[in-house]
Every structure is written in structure tokens, then in C-alpha cells.
Amino acid sequence: MTCEYQYIEWDGGDAPYEVVRGHVSDADARAEVAREGVIEEDYDYEAIEHRYARWVPTHHSDFDIMFYLTSGPARGAFPVTLLLYE
């Protein structure tokens, strides 16, 4: 399966995780994040999770859209692999 790194500008702090679009293997997610130059492929992430997320328009922020994790498959949601930092 192909995957794509999703750059997210975090408001107010460091990113708690990196996001790769698609439910992909640990190795594929790490390779994609490393390919983008975000962090080394052998970085010791705390965990890797398969979740669903969506982009939602907002008028209450400096950003045009916000990234939200959902509790599961839902209208407008897409699969993501999260690489969680320690």
C-alpha cells in the first residue's frame, strides 16, 4: 500500500505524533517519515497506531482547516498511521 506523510502545523507546542496517510506497516510508515526528512528511520517511537482522521474547516483559529482523529471509520474520515513520540 502506498502512504503519504501528512505535514501538520501544531498550534502551541511540539507534535505528539507524526501522521502517515493510510493504514500501513511500521516499516513503511517509518520509511515515509524518514524520506520526508522529519526524523531518522530507526527512531524509537513509543508506539504506532492505526486510526481514522478528518480535516475539518474552522473559523475559530488562525488555520483554515484542523486535523481531528475520529473514533473509527466515519463519513469524510480517512485511515492514518500515527507514530507516537515518547
Backbone bond lengths (Angstrom), bond angles and torsions (degrees), N, CA, C in turn:
res aa  C-N    CA-C-N  psi(-1)  N-CA   C-N-CA  omega(-1)  CA-C   N-CA-C  phi
1 M - - - 1.456 - - 1.523 109.17 -
2 T 1.305 116.77 141.21 1.453 120.28 176.97 1.527 109.53 -83.14
3 C 1.302 114.79 153.83 1.461 119.38 179.17 1.522 108.59 -139.11
4 E 1.312 115.23 161.55 1.460 120.96 -178.06 1.517 109.07 -141.93
5 Y 1.327 116.00 128.03 1.460 121.06 176.63 1.523 109.02 -66.09
6 Q 1.328 116.26 135.73 1.464 121.76 178.43 1.522 108.81 -109.65
7 Y 1.332 116.52 107.19 1.457 120.07 178.03 1.527 108.68 -71.96
8 I 1.308 115.39 129.43 1.471 120.83 177.95 1.519 107.67 -127.47
9 E 1.317 116.73 127.47 1.455 121.62 175.44 1.524 107.34 -89.93
10 W 1.320 115.59 111.18 1.461 120.66 -175.53 1.514 110.33 -81.76
11 D 1.298 116.80 132.31 1.458 123.15 179.99 1.521 109.04 -86.97
12 G 1.319 116.82 112.69 1.449 120.34 172.75 1.510 116.78 86.88
13 G 1.315 119.20 30.08 1.456 118.08 174.63 1.508 114.13 154.48
14 D 1.316 113.45 -174.32 1.453 120.24 -179.29 1.521 110.81 -76.58
15 A 1.308 115.15 152.90 1.467 121.00 179.55 1.533 109.84 -67.88
16 P 1.334 117.96 133.22 1.469 120.19 176.30 1.529 111.61 -79.76
17 Y 1.327 116.20 -15.07 1.463 121.48 -179.48 1.519 109.96 -163.54
18 E 1.328 114.90 164.23 1.462 121.59 171.80 1.523 106.95 -104.38
19 V 1.327 116.83 151.15 1.461 121.94 -174.76 1.527 110.12 -120.25
20 V 1.331 115.02 129.53 1.455 122.19 173.19 1.519 106.57 -120.14
21 R 1.311 116.37 128.41 1.467 119.93 -178.76 1.528 109.62 -73.06
22 G 1.325 116.34 131.53 1.457 123.19 -178.66 1.516 111.41 105.16
23 H 1.302 116.35 151.22 1.462 121.37 172.41 1.520 106.32 -86.94
24 V 1.317 116.24 101.43 1.461 121.98 -174.74 1.526 109.99 -123.46
25 S 1.309 115.20 168.49 1.463 120.27 -179.87 1.526 110.62 -69.66
26 D 1.313 114.54 162.35 1.459 122.23 176.05 1.530 109.70 -54.11
27 A 1.332 116.62 -48.45 1.464 121.13 -177.37 1.529 111.78 -63.36
28 D 1.324 117.84 -42.57 1.467 120.77 179.67 1.524 111.68 -66.17
29 A 1.328 117.40 -40.62 1.467 120.93 179.18 1.525 110.23 -64.31
30 R 1.329 116.77 -46.01 1.468 120.70 179.17 1.528 110.84 -61.80
31 A 1.324 116.78 -42.29 1.460 120.66 -179.18 1.531 111.16 -63.81
32 E 1.331 117.26 -40.00 1.464 120.89 -179.91 1.523 111.35 -66.63
33 V 1.329 117.53 -43.08 1.465 120.79 179.03 1.533 109.92 -65.13
34 A 1.330 116.88 -40.66 1.470 120.85 178.10 1.534 110.47 -66.50
35 R 1.332 117.64 -39.76 1.465 121.37 179.55 1.526 111.12 -59.98
36 E 1.334 115.97 -34.99 1.470 120.82 178.63 1.528 111.79 -78.30
37 G 1.334 117.36 -6.00 1.462 121.32 178.59 1.514 114.18 77.39
38 V 1.326 116.83 18.66 1.468 120.59 -177.72 1.524 110.48 -75.00
39 I 1.316 116.66 -45.80 1.462 122.04 -177.63 1.520 108.31 -161.29
40 E 1.304 117.54 161.51 1.458 122.05 -177.70 1.523 111.55 -66.37
41 E 1.324 115.56 146.94 1.465 121.33 -177.47 1.524 112.65 -62.24
42 D 1.340 117.76 -29.90 1.469 120.39 -177.89 1.531 112.92 -93.81
43 Y 1.344 117.26 13.41 1.466 120.66 177.22 1.525 109.51 -58.57
44 D 1.319 116.09 139.86 1.464 121.40 -176.64 1.537 110.49 -89.21
45 Y 1.336 116.14 85.45 1.464 120.43 176.93 1.519 109.56 -68.55
46 E 1.323 116.79 152.53 1.462 120.92 179.08 1.522 110.55 -67.13
47 A 1.327 116.18 -41.08 1.470 120.33 -178.06 1.522 109.37 -163.21
48 I 1.313 114.14 164.88 1.462 121.86 174.04 1.524 106.32 -126.14
49 E 1.326 117.15 130.91 1.465 121.15 -178.12 1.519 110.22 -128.08
50 H 1.318 115.88 144.95 1.461 122.00 171.42 1.524 106.84 -101.05
51 R 1.336 115.72 121.14 1.460 121.64 -177.70 1.521 108.91 -136.68
52 Y 1.320 116.01 -173.45 1.466 123.46 173.48 1.519 107.90 -125.41
53 A 1.336 115.63 148.61 1.462 120.35 -177.85 1.520 109.18 -146.56
54 R 1.321 114.61 169.42 1.468 120.00 175.13 1.516 109.01 -149.20
55 W 1.319 114.48 156.16 1.455 122.44 171.63 1.516 107.15 -96.33
56 V 1.326 117.29 130.62 1.462 122.08 -176.41 1.534 109.26 -125.91
57 P 1.336 117.54 127.01 1.474 119.83 176.45 1.529 109.95 -61.18
58 T 1.323 115.75 146.86 1.457 119.65 179.62 1.527 110.57 -140.03
59 H 1.306 114.37 151.16 1.467 121.28 175.27 1.526 110.01 -121.41
60 H 1.344 116.53 4.80 1.463 121.64 -174.60 1.525 111.90 -107.90
61 S 1.325 117.30 23.01 1.457 120.61 -173.67 1.520 109.24 -152.01
62 D 1.323 115.29 171.67 1.458 120.59 174.31 1.525 111.23 -76.99
63 F 1.334 116.64 -9.42 1.455 122.11 -178.13 1.528 110.30 -99.45
64 D 1.331 116.54 152.71 1.465 121.66 178.54 1.521 112.20 -78.14
65 I 1.349 115.67 -35.52 1.463 120.83 179.39 1.520 109.28 -135.49
66 M 1.317 115.31 154.88 1.467 121.65 179.24 1.522 109.07 -122.03
67 F 1.325 116.29 148.04 1.459 123.55 178.69 1.524 108.06 -94.75
68 Y 1.324 116.55 126.44 1.466 121.39 178.93 1.519 110.02 -129.09
69 L 1.326 115.85 136.01 1.456 120.48 171.03 1.515 107.92 -82.88
70 T 1.336 116.70 143.71 1.459 121.07 177.17 1.523 108.79 -109.89
71 S 1.317 116.61 168.38 1.461 120.84 -178.83 1.522 112.50 -80.26
72 G 1.316 117.51 -8.38 1.461 121.54 179.31 1.515 109.69 172.40
73 P 1.327 116.58 -170.41 1.465 119.13 178.18 1.532 110.60 -57.05
74 A 1.314 115.47 136.55 1.467 120.25 -178.70 1.526 108.49 -157.70
75 R 1.312 115.75 165.90 1.467 120.87 178.11 1.534 109.31 -56.62
76 G 1.312 115.57 127.27 1.457 120.94 178.15 1.521 115.11 81.70
77 A 1.313 117.28 -5.50 1.470 120.52 -178.45 1.525 110.05 -88.73
78 F 1.310 115.68 150.46 1.458 121.55 179.20 1.529 109.03 -130.65
79 P 1.329 117.62 153.78 1.460 120.14 -179.13 1.534 111.12 -72.72
80 V 1.332 115.42 141.46 1.468 121.75 176.35 1.523 109.26 -137.00
81 T 1.307 114.71 153.81 1.458 121.55 170.77 1.522 106.14 -112.05
82 L 1.326 116.41 126.25 1.461 121.91 -179.95 1.513 109.55 -103.62
83 L 1.314 117.23 133.20 1.459 122.90 173.04 1.519 106.09 -107.41
84 L 1.322 116.86 102.90 1.457 122.65 -172.90 1.512 111.29 -83.97
85 Y 1.331 115.30 134.46 1.472 121.84 175.44 1.519 109.35 -78.49
86 E 1.313 115.62 159.21 1.479 121.02 179.04 1.502 110.88 -70.99
